Amino acid sequence: FVIVTPLPSPSINGEQPGSSNNNNAQQVHTTHVTLHSVVLMYNMALATHVMAISQGSDLILRRAVRVYQRVQWLLSQQAANLNGSGVDAVFLACVNNIGHIHNLLLNEVGMRSCYSRLQAMVVEVQQRQVEQQQQGQDMGMRIDPEDVAFFSFTVIIWGPALAATLTTLPLAPAA
């Protein structure tokens, strides 16, 4: 199954772009522009992904993978500016959705690669959250705890499925 949930328009500390009154308004504006770019591109990838499924088009699925990869690239380039803004959730969603596409394309190598990456990222996110809690730090949540639970569940489901044949693999849900 695919969950068709577009990302909402981002804000920082509840403020929309251009509404910041802090001394670093230019950095906030730049961050908003980047956040909006990421959200727009992710939602384009998701729309392309869903359209490809409805049309049964491998070509469009491959196009969706390229857009998801572009989102990942943009996130990696702007990670410092996007701290505390759901970066991990979007990155995990991209990896998850690319894995879903590899499953649809019967690409076992790509699917296993996405699973391994998703598994490592979930562990890293969980460890970072535990460390922040133990140290009493509030460094800004890069991912909602419910999203961590969702991706952890996805990893748990994917593990045994990868041991089975490709034809029995449940579809990785889109985030």
GIZI-V666795 format. One record per residue. N is the residue number from 1. D_LAST is the distance of its C-alpha to the last C-alpha in Angstrom with 2 decimals. Layout:
N/D_LAST, N/D_LAST
//
This chain:
1/10.83, 2/7.93, 3/6.07, 4/7.23, 5/6.55, 6/8.19, 7/8.86, 8/12.30, 9/15.33, 10/16.07, 11/19.25, 12/21.23, 13/22.99, 14/22.43, 15/24.22, 16/23.35, 17/24.60, 18/28.39, 19/28.95, 20/29.46, 21/32.94, 22/32.80, 23/35.01, 24/32.27, 25/31.13, 26/30.90, 27/28.41, 28/26.27, 29/26.53, 30/25.62, 31/22.56, 32/21.49, 33/22.14, 34/20.03, 35/17.12, 36/17.43, 37/17.64, 38/14.44, 39/12.55, 40/14.53, 41/13.98, 42/10.18, 43/10.41, 44/13.19, 45/11.43, 46/8.76, 47/11.94, 48/13.86, 49/11.56, 50/11.85, 51/15.49, 52/16.23, 53/15.22, 54/17.35, 55/20.15, 56/20.02, 57/20.51, 58/20.26, 59/21.41, 60/18.58, 61/16.04, 62/17.93, 63/17.83, 64/14.02, 65/14.27, 66/16.88, 67/14.93, 68/12.01, 69/15.03, 70/16.66, 71/13.90, 72/14.34, 73/18.05, 74/18.09, 75/16.33, 76/18.88, 77/21.69, 78/21.00, 79/19.82, 80/23.08, 81/22.76, 82/19.22, 83/20.02, 84/18.59, 85/16.10, 86/12.62, 87/13.26, 88/12.10, 89/8.62, 90/8.27, 91/10.24, 92/8.44, 93/5.12, 94/8.00, 95/9.86, 96/7.54, 97/7.22, 98/10.89, 99/11.71, 100/10.61, 101/12.87, 102/15.55, 103/15.61, 104/16.21, 105/18.83, 106/20.36, 107/20.30, 108/20.81, 109/21.57, 110/18.42, 111/16.33, 112/18.41, 113/18.14, 114/14.35, 115/14.75, 116/17.53, 117/15.84, 118/12.78, 119/15.47, 120/17.64, 121/15.16, 122/14.21, 123/17.99, 124/18.76, 125/16.55, 126/18.06, 127/21.49, 128/21.28, 129/20.43, 130/23.32, 131/25.66, 132/25.04, 133/25.72, 134/28.81, 135/30.17, 136/29.57, 137/27.75, 138/25.47, 139/24.10, 140/21.18, 141/17.84, 142/15.55, 143/12.75, 144/12.82, 145/14.22, 146/11.88, 147/8.91, 148/11.53, 149/12.30, 150/8.94, 151/8.95, 152/12.69, 153/12.53, 154/10.56, 155/13.37, 156/15.95, 157/15.10, 158/14.99, 159/18.30, 160/20.63, 161/19.07, 162/19.87, 163/23.39, 164/23.66, 165/24.04, 166/21.41, 167/22.16, 168/21.17, 169/17.81, 170/15.09, 171/12.22, 172/9.28, 173/6.30, 174/3.77, 175/0.00
//
